[in-house]
Amino acid sequence: MRSMWAAIIMLGALVAGCLVGILSWLGGANPPNAILAAGASFYSLTSFGFTVFEFLTRDPASGESA
């Protein structure tokens, strides 16, 4: 089950990163900067998604992941 959620988080971050890159490029950024914006967005959304997943699946009593 955990691997399915990891795939969902990664796929969502990938789609959002691609949209950020495309919108940056359409907004006038040169291609290298648009690619960097997409990568930064992917990295930050992936980190945020895994942090939220860890928070939601943590056992409050023991403090460890389920």
Summary of the structure (lengths in Angstrom):
residues: 66
radius of gyration: 15.3
end to end distance: 11.2
largest distance: 50.6
contacts: 158
relative contact order: 0.15
helix: 79%
strand: 3%
